[in-house]
Amino acid sequence: MFSRRNRPPTSPELTAAWEALDQGDVPGALRGLRQAASAPLGEVALVVERAAREAGFDDLRQAAGALAAHPGRVRPLYDYGYACVERGVSYLAIPALREALRLEPGSLGMLRELVSAYEDEGRHREAADALLAHEDGLADWPDRYLLVYNTVLAGDLEAARRHHARLPDPDDDTWRGARERQNRVMARAEDAGRAGALDHADLRGWQYVMGGTVLGTMSPYGFDAGMGGRYAWTQDTHDSCLRGLVRLKAVLEAAGAKPRSVSLLPDRGSRILGLAAAEVLGLAARPFEAGREDTVVIAYDLDDTGGTEHGPEVLEQLYHRVPGQILHEHASCWTDPPAVAADSVTLLHQSAVAPWGAGLRAGADGGVERTEPDARPEAEIAAGIVGADPAADEGDGQTPADPVDVLTDFVTAVRGSWLRGDRARVRSTGPVGSSRFL
């Protein structure tokens, strides 16, 4: 065990992280280490070693201990960086991997691991710059592919197009799927570029470029205060659900899609919203079947779907959607995206409470109290959604206007590449950043 005399002495951030560990707060200590990017690697590794020991992460504990003992050696730097990436703390890996690559600049393995860490952190410009700094030694696959990928997500489409044009088709079948996905990304970028600015404020455009998802609404709060159209926390309402369905109807019409049914997923929230969708769209509602074509599959939150008894199987089936099968998700988490990318999403949130879930309200004494979940039958709650008010929340008045014709003009511009999305989880937030609060 560490004693207090082992406490790293040179950085207030490291001292605070060590004190968090004294209190048994491993997550708090690791969060605090985000602020210690300039601290000596050997001292950071001492804190990480203790945190890993208390968390039971033996691989990271051993790697951090080796780095603390030999902070100037390449192998401990690389092993520590690799273990940090594997344990989901890539921000801790980056300084170590950068130093390892400086000491051994010709190592593609170290470069790729550093790029992976940058990608995990959404630092795509730095990932692309690292690759460009070693451009003469890059392999086409995967290195130049990764250069295109990170240049796109950094928002530099002009450079991405140049790099993409120089990238030959792979000889190895292992990379053919990646090549096809990247071709689709570039095609969506062409369409979205005609529909909007595709600048660092164009959330709808970049959501489409990255995963083929049409975003139905923007958060009306905090647009210029770090959120950029995404929600941090929201307590959802029947009005918001109806607005999303009305906008979904407009999207389908603008795209020329003609579904013949609504498919109901197995979780309660999706069944409620699906029943409401059937009324709004004027279609029959049926339980979801993987092979049904020409149907709109309605999810309230795909993470809820995945948590049901057969949820993982259903998500796998939604990944392999059949022709005419359109997946709409109402509330999609942008900080921990679902396993499957939807074709249409109403809103992006970090944390959301469904209208029928246990929420918060102002109490009679002026305080805040928790409400009970709405236990009424699903059809009754769905009827409440259909009878709600779809008008937009005026919010704080700082979000740019987003009338439905702006949305349908976007869909009209991209309809040729819509419904050809990649369907896999889109982990990156792309060029449009948002503040995080959890």
DRENROSE-977169 format. One line per field, with one value per residue (C-alpha): residue in three letters; x, y, z. Coordinates in Angstrom, 1 decimal. Example, Ala and Ser with C-alpha at 12.3 -4.5 7.8 and 13.67 -1.06 7.14 Angstrom:
code = (ala, ser) .
px = (12.3, 13.7) .
py = (-4.5, -1.1) .
pz = (7.8, 7.1) .
END
This chain:
code = (met, phe, ser, arg, arg, asn, arg, pro, pro, thr, ser, pro, glu, leu, thr, ala, ala, trp, glu, ala, leu, asp, gln, gly, asp, val, pro, gly, ala, leu, arg, gly, leu, arg, gln, ala, ala, ser, ala, pro, leu, gly, glu, val, ala, leu, val, val, glu, arg, ala, ala, arg, glu, ala, gly, phe, asp, asp, leu, arg, gln, ala, ala, gly, ala, leu, ala, ala, his, pro, gly, arg, val, arg, pro, leu, tyr, asp, tyr, gly, tyr, ala, cys, val, glu, arg, gly, val, ser, tyr, leu, ala, ile, pro, ala, leu, arg, glu, ala, leu, arg, leu, glu, pro, gly, ser, leu, gly, met, leu, arg, glu, leu, val, ser, ala, tyr, glu, asp, glu, gly, arg, his, arg, glu, ala, ala, asp, ala, leu, leu, ala, his, glu, asp, gly, leu, ala, asp, trp, pro, asp, arg, tyr, leu, leu, val, tyr, asn, thr, val, leu, ala, gly, asp, leu, glu, ala, ala, arg, arg, his, his, ala, arg, leu, pro, asp, pro, asp, asp, asp, thr, trp, arg, gly, ala, arg, glu, arg, gln, asn, arg, val, met, ala, arg, ala, glu, asp, ala, gly, arg, ala, gly, ala, leu, asp, his, ala, asp, leu, arg, gly, trp, gln, tyr, val, met, gly, gly, thr, val, leu, gly, thr, met, ser, pro, tyr, gly, phe, asp, ala, gly, met, gly, gly, arg, tyr, ala, trp, thr, gln, asp, thr, his, asp, ser, cys, leu, arg, gly, leu, val, arg, leu, lys, ala, val, leu, glu, ala, ala, gly, ala, lys, pro, arg, ser, val, ser, leu, leu, pro, asp, arg, gly, ser, arg, ile, leu, gly, leu, ala, ala, ala, glu, val, leu, gly, leu, ala, ala, arg, pro, phe, glu, ala, gly, arg, glu, asp, thr, val, val, ile, ala, tyr, asp, leu, asp, asp, thr, gly, gly, thr, glu, his, gly, pro, glu, val, leu, glu, gln, leu, tyr, his, arg, val, pro, gly, gln, ile, leu, his, glu, his, ala, ser, cys, trp, thr, asp, pro, pro, ala, val, ala, ala, asp, ser, val, thr, leu, leu, his, gln, ser, ala, val, ala, pro, trp, gly, ala, gly, leu, arg, ala, gly, ala, asp, gly, gly, val, glu, arg, thr, glu, pro, asp, ala, arg, pro, glu, ala, glu, ile, ala, ala, gly, ile, val, gly, ala, asp, pro, ala, ala, asp, glu, gly, asp, gly, gln, thr, pro, ala, asp, pro, val, asp, val, leu, thr, asp, phe, val, thr, ala, val, arg, gly, ser, trp, leu, arg, gly, asp, arg, ala, arg, val, arg, ser, thr, gly, pro, val, gly, ser, ser, arg, phe, leu) .
px = (0.0, 1.0, 1.8, 1.3, 5.0, 4.5, 2.0, 3.1, 4.3, 4.6, 1.1, -2.1, -4.1, -2.2, -2.5, -6.3, -6.5, -4.5, -6.8, -9.8, -8.3, -7.9, -11.7, -12.2, -13.3, -11.5, -13.8, -13.2, -9.5, -9.4, -11.6, -9.2, -6.3, -7.8, -6.4, -2.9, -1.9, 1.4, 2.4, 5.5, 4.5, 6.1, 4.1, 0.8, 1.6, 1.9, -1.6, -2.9, -1.2, -3.0, -6.3, -5.9, -5.1, -8.2, -10.3, -8.9, -7.3, -4.2, -3.0, -3.1, -1.7, 1.4, 1.9, 1.6, 4.0, 6.5, 6.2, 6.6, 9.8, 11.1, 9.3, 11.9, 11.8, 9.8, 8.4, 6.8, 5.4, 3.8, 2.5, 1.0, -0.6, -2.1, -3.5, -5.1, -6.8, -8.1, -9.4, -11.3, -9.0, -7.5, -6.8, -4.2, -2.6, -2.0, 1.0, 2.7, 2.2, 3.2, 6.5, 7.0, 6.6, 9.0, 11.6, 10.9, 9.4, 9.4, 7.0, 3.7, 2.4, 2.9, 1.5, -1.6, -2.1, -1.8, -4.3, -6.7, -6.4, -7.0, -10.1, -11.5, -11.2, -12.7, -9.5, -9.6, -7.5, -4.6, -5.0, -4.8, -1.8, 0.0, -0.5, 0.5, 3.7, 4.7, 3.1, 6.1, 6.0, 2.3, 0.7, -2.4, -4.4, -5.1, -3.0, -4.1, -7.7, -7.4, -6.0, -9.2, -11.4, -9.9, -9.7, -13.4, -14.3, -12.0, -14.3, -11.7, -13.6, -11.4, -8.3, -10.3, -11.3, -7.7, -6.6, -9.5, -8.8, -5.2, -6.2, -6.3, -8.8, -7.5, -6.0, -7.0, -10.7, -10.4, -10.6, -13.2, -16.0, -14.1, -13.5, -17.2, -18.2, -15.8, -17.2, -20.6, -19.4, -17.9, -21.1, -23.1, -20.7, -21.4, -25.2, -25.1, -22.7, -25.4, -28.0, -26.1, -22.9, -21.3, -19.3, -18.6, -22.2, -24.0, -25.1, -27.7, -25.3, -22.6, -24.9, -25.9, -22.3, -21.1, -23.9, -26.6, -29.0, -31.4, -31.7, -35.3, -34.9, -32.3, -32.2, -33.6, -31.3, -27.6, -26.9, -24.3, -23.3, -21.6, -24.4, -24.7, -28.1, -27.7, -29.3, -27.3, -30.2, -33.8, -37.1, -39.0, -42.7, -45.6, -45.4, -41.8, -42.8, -45.5, -43.3, -40.8, -43.5, -44.9, -41.4, -40.8, -43.9, -42.5, -39.1, -40.7, -42.8, -39.8, -37.7, -40.5, -40.6, -43.9, -44.0, -47.0, -46.8, -45.3, -43.3, -43.3, -40.1, -40.4, -39.6, -42.5, -41.3, -41.0, -44.4, -46.0, -44.3, -45.0, -48.7, -48.7, -46.7, -49.2, -52.0, -49.9, -48.7, -52.1, -50.5, -51.2, -49.1, -47.5, -45.0, -41.5, -40.4, -36.8, -37.8, -40.7, -40.1, -41.5, -42.1, -41.1, -39.5, -40.1, -37.8, -38.1, -34.5, -32.5, -30.6, -33.9, -34.6, -31.2, -32.0, -35.0, -34.8, -34.3, -32.8, -29.4, -30.9, -33.3, -30.4, -28.5, -31.5, -31.9, -28.2, -29.1, -32.2, -34.1, -35.2, -37.7, -37.2, -36.7, -35.5, -36.6, -35.3, -36.8, -34.2, -30.6, -27.7, -24.8, -22.2, -22.8, -24.4, -26.6, -25.2, -27.2, -27.4, -31.0, -32.0, -34.0, -33.6, -35.7, -33.2, -29.7, -29.3, -26.7, -29.4, -33.1, -36.2, -39.1, -42.5, -43.8, -40.7, -40.1, -39.2, -38.8, -41.3, -41.6, -43.1, -45.6, -42.9, -40.9, -38.4, -38.0, -39.7, -39.6, -42.7, -43.9, -43.7, -46.8, -48.3, -51.3, -51.8, -49.6, -52.5, -53.8, -50.4, -50.0, -53.4, -52.0, -49.1, -51.4, -53.4, -50.4, -49.1, -46.3, -45.3, -41.6, -40.4, -39.2, -36.3, -33.9, -34.3, -30.6, -31.0, -31.3, -34.8, -35.5, -38.9, -40.0, -39.3, -35.6, -35.7, -37.5, -35.2, -32.3, -34.0, -34.8, -31.1, -29.8, -32.6, -30.3, -27.9, -30.4, -31.2, -27.7, -26.2, -23.6, -25.9, -23.0, -22.5, -21.3, -18.9, -17.6, -19.3, -17.5, -16.6, -19.6, -18.5, -20.8, -20.2, -20.5, -21.9, -21.7) .
py = (0.0, 3.6, 5.7, 9.5, 10.1, 8.6, 11.2, 13.0, 16.4, 18.6, 19.1, 20.3, 18.1, 15.0, 15.8, 16.2, 12.9, 11.2, 12.6, 11.4, 7.9, 8.4, 8.8, 5.6, 7.7, 6.0, 7.6, 11.0, 10.5, 9.5, 12.5, 14.7, 13.4, 14.9, 18.2, 16.8, 16.6, 18.5, 16.6, 14.3, 10.9, 9.0, 10.8, 10.4, 6.7, 6.5, 7.7, 5.5, 2.5, 3.0, 3.7, 0.5, -1.5, -0.4, -1.0, -4.5, -3.7, -5.8, -5.1, -1.3, -1.6, -3.5, -1.2, 2.0, 0.5, -0.2, 3.3, 4.9, 3.0, 3.7, 6.8, 7.4, 3.9, 3.2, -0.2, 0.9, 4.0, 1.9, -0.8, 1.8, 3.7, 0.5, -0.5, 2.9, 2.6, -0.9, 0.3, 3.3, 6.1, 7.1, 10.6, 9.1, 7.2, 10.1, 11.8, 8.4, 7.3, 10.7, 10.4, 6.8, 7.8, 10.7, 8.3, 5.8, 7.8, 5.0, 2.7, 2.4, 0.3, 3.2, 5.7, 3.6, 3.2, 7.0, 7.6, 5.2, 7.1, 10.4, 9.0, 7.7, 11.3, 12.8, 14.6, 14.0, 17.0, 15.8, 12.2, 13.5, 15.7, 12.8, 10.7, 13.6, 14.0, 10.4, 10.5, 9.1, 5.9, 5.3, 2.1, 2.6, 0.3, 1.1, 4.3, 6.4, 5.2, 6.5, 9.8, 10.2, 9.2, 11.6, 14.4, 14.1, 14.1, 17.1, 18.9, 19.4, 18.0, 19.6, 17.8, 14.6, 14.5, 14.8, 12.0, 9.9, 10.3, 9.1, 6.0, 2.9, 0.1, -2.5, -5.8, -7.5, -8.3, -7.4, -3.7, -3.8, -3.1, -0.1, 1.2, 1.0, 2.7, 5.5, 5.9, 6.3, 8.9, 10.9, 10.6, 11.8, 14.7, 15.8, 15.7, 17.4, 20.1, 21.1, 21.1, 23.3, 24.9, 21.8, 24.1, 23.6, 24.6, 22.3, 19.6, 18.1, 18.0, 16.3, 13.7, 12.8, 12.6, 10.4, 7.8, 8.6, 9.8, 12.7, 14.7, 16.0, 18.7, 20.9, 21.6, 25.1, 25.6, 26.5, 26.6, 29.3, 28.1, 24.9, 22.6, 23.3, 21.7, 18.7, 18.3, 17.7, 16.6, 16.7, 15.6, 14.6, 15.4, 14.2, 17.4, 16.6, 13.0, 14.3, 16.9, 14.2, 12.1, 15.0, 15.8, 12.1, 12.2, 15.2, 13.5, 10.4, 12.5, 14.6, 11.4, 9.8, 6.9, 5.0, 2.6, 0.4, -0.3, 0.7, -1.9, -2.0, -2.9, -5.0, -2.4, -0.4, 3.0, 2.0, 0.3, 3.5, 5.7, 3.2, 3.2, 6.9, 6.8, 4.5, 7.1, 10.1, 8.3, 6.6, 3.1, -0.2, -1.1, -4.6, -6.3, -6.0, -8.8, -8.7, -9.6, -7.1, -4.6, -1.2, -0.4, 2.3, 0.7, 3.0, 3.1, 5.5, 4.9, 2.0, 1.5, 0.6, -1.8, -3.4, -4.0, -6.2, -10.0, -10.4, -6.9, -7.8, -10.1, -7.3, -4.8, -7.3, -7.6, -3.8, -3.6, -5.8, -4.0, -5.2, -2.9, -0.3, -0.8, 2.6, 2.9, 6.0, 6.7, 9.4, 10.1, 9.1, 9.4, 11.2, 10.6, 6.8, 6.0, 2.9, -0.1, 0.7, 4.0, 5.0, 6.5, 9.2, 10.7, 13.3, 14.6, 14.0, 13.9, 13.1, 12.0, 11.9, 10.9, 9.5, 11.2, 8.0, 7.5, 8.6, 12.3, 15.4, 18.3, 21.3, 20.4, 22.3, 23.6, 25.0, 22.1, 19.3, 15.9, 12.7, 11.5, 8.0, 6.2, 6.4, 2.9, 3.5, 1.1, 1.8, 2.7, 5.3, 7.0, 6.8, 8.6, 11.4, 11.8, 12.0, 14.7, 16.7, 20.0, 19.6, 23.3, 23.9, 24.8, 28.4, 27.7, 30.4, 32.2, 31.7, 28.7, 29.4, 28.9, 25.4, 25.3, 22.1, 23.3, 23.6, 20.0, 18.9, 20.9, 19.0, 15.7, 16.5, 17.3, 14.1, 11.7, 10.0, 8.8, 8.3, 4.8, 3.7, 4.5, 2.4, 1.4, 0.7, 2.7, 6.3, 7.0, 10.4, 13.7, 14.9, 18.6, 20.0, 19.9, 20.0, 20.4, 17.3, 17.3, 13.6) .
pz = (0.0, -0.5, 2.5, 2.6, 2.1, -1.4, -2.4, -5.6, -4.4, -7.4, -8.7, -7.0, -9.4, -8.4, -4.8, -5.2, -7.0, -4.3, -1.6, -3.6, -3.4, 0.4, 0.4, -1.7, -4.7, -7.6, -10.4, -8.8, -8.8, -12.4, -13.4, -11.6, -13.5, -16.7, -15.3, -14.8, -18.4, -17.8, -14.7, -14.8, -16.2, -13.4, -10.8, -12.7, -13.0, -9.2, -8.8, -11.6, -10.0, -6.8, -8.5, -10.6, -7.5, -5.7, -8.9, -9.4, -12.8, -12.5, -16.1, -15.6, -12.1, -13.4, -16.4, -14.2, -11.7, -14.4, -15.8, -12.4, -12.0, -15.5, -16.9, -19.7, -21.3, -24.4, -23.4, -20.1, -21.8, -24.6, -22.2, -19.9, -22.8, -24.2, -20.8, -20.3, -23.7, -22.9, -19.6, -21.1, -19.8, -23.1, -21.9, -19.6, -22.4, -24.7, -23.0, -22.5, -26.1, -27.4, -25.5, -26.6, -30.3, -29.8, -28.5, -31.3, -34.2, -36.8, -34.9, -36.7, -33.8, -31.4, -33.8, -34.3, -30.6, -30.1, -32.9, -31.2, -27.9, -29.7, -31.4, -28.1, -26.8, -29.9, -30.6, -34.3, -35.4, -33.3, -34.6, -38.2, -37.4, -35.8, -38.9, -41.2, -39.2, -40.2, -43.6, -45.5, -43.5, -43.5, -44.9, -47.0, -44.8, -42.1, -41.7, -44.7, -44.1, -40.5, -41.9, -44.0, -41.2, -38.6, -41.1, -41.8, -38.1, -37.6, -40.0, -42.8, -45.8, -48.4, -47.1, -46.5, -50.1, -51.2, -48.9, -49.9, -53.6, -53.1, -51.1, -53.3, -52.9, -50.4, -51.7, -48.4, -48.1, -44.4, -45.3, -48.1, -45.7, -44.2, -47.8, -48.6, -45.3, -46.0, -49.5, -48.0, -45.6, -48.4, -50.4, -47.5, -47.0, -50.6, -50.0, -46.6, -48.0, -50.5, -47.7, -45.2, -44.0, -42.6, -40.3, -36.6, -35.7, -38.2, -35.9, -38.2, -41.1, -39.2, -37.6, -41.1, -42.5, -39.6, -39.4, -41.9, -39.1, -39.8, -36.6, -36.2, -33.5, -31.8, -28.1, -27.5, -24.5, -24.2, -27.9, -27.5, -24.1, -25.1, -26.1, -29.8, -30.2, -27.9, -24.5, -21.3, -19.1, -20.1, -18.6, -21.7, -22.3, -24.3, -26.3, -27.3, -28.3, -30.5, -32.1, -32.9, -34.6, -36.6, -37.8, -38.6, -40.8, -42.6, -43.1, -44.6, -47.0, -48.0, -48.7, -50.7, -48.2, -48.1, -45.1, -44.8, -41.0, -37.7, -35.9, -32.1, -30.2, -27.0, -24.4, -22.8, -23.9, -27.5, -27.5, -26.1, -28.6, -31.4, -30.7, -30.9, -34.1, -35.7, -35.1, -36.3, -39.4, -40.1, -40.2, -38.6, -35.5, -35.4, -33.2, -34.6, -37.0, -38.4, -42.0, -42.4, -45.2, -45.7, -42.0, -39.5, -36.4, -33.5, -30.5, -27.6, -26.5, -28.1, -24.9, -23.2, -26.1, -25.6, -21.9, -22.5, -22.4, -26.2, -26.6, -27.9, -30.5, -31.6, -31.9, -34.0, -36.3, -36.5, -37.5, -40.5, -41.6, -44.6, -47.5, -46.6, -42.9, -41.3, -37.7, -35.7, -32.2, -30.2, -27.5, -28.4, -26.0, -27.6, -24.9, -24.8, -28.2, -28.7, -30.5, -33.6, -35.4, -36.2, -39.6, -37.8, -34.3, -32.6, -30.0, -28.7, -24.9, -22.3, -19.7, -20.2, -18.2, -20.2, -19.8, -18.1, -16.0, -12.4, -12.7, -10.7, -10.0, -7.7, -4.3, -2.3, 0.0, -2.9, -3.0, -5.5, -5.2, -7.2, -9.0, -9.4, -12.8, -14.9, -14.6, -16.9, -19.8, -22.8, -25.1, -22.7, -22.4, -26.2, -26.6, -24.4, -26.8, -29.8, -28.0, -26.9, -28.3, -30.9, -30.9, -30.3, -26.8, -27.1, -24.8, -23.9, -27.2, -28.3, -30.5, -34.3, -35.7, -37.0, -38.7, -40.3, -43.8, -42.9, -41.9, -45.0, -47.3, -45.7, -46.3, -49.9, -50.4, -48.9, -49.9, -52.5, -49.8, -46.9, -45.7, -46.7, -43.3, -41.7, -38.8, -36.4, -33.2, -34.0, -31.1, -32.2, -31.7, -34.8, -35.4, -33.4, -29.8, -26.7, -23.0, -20.9, -17.3, -16.1) .
END
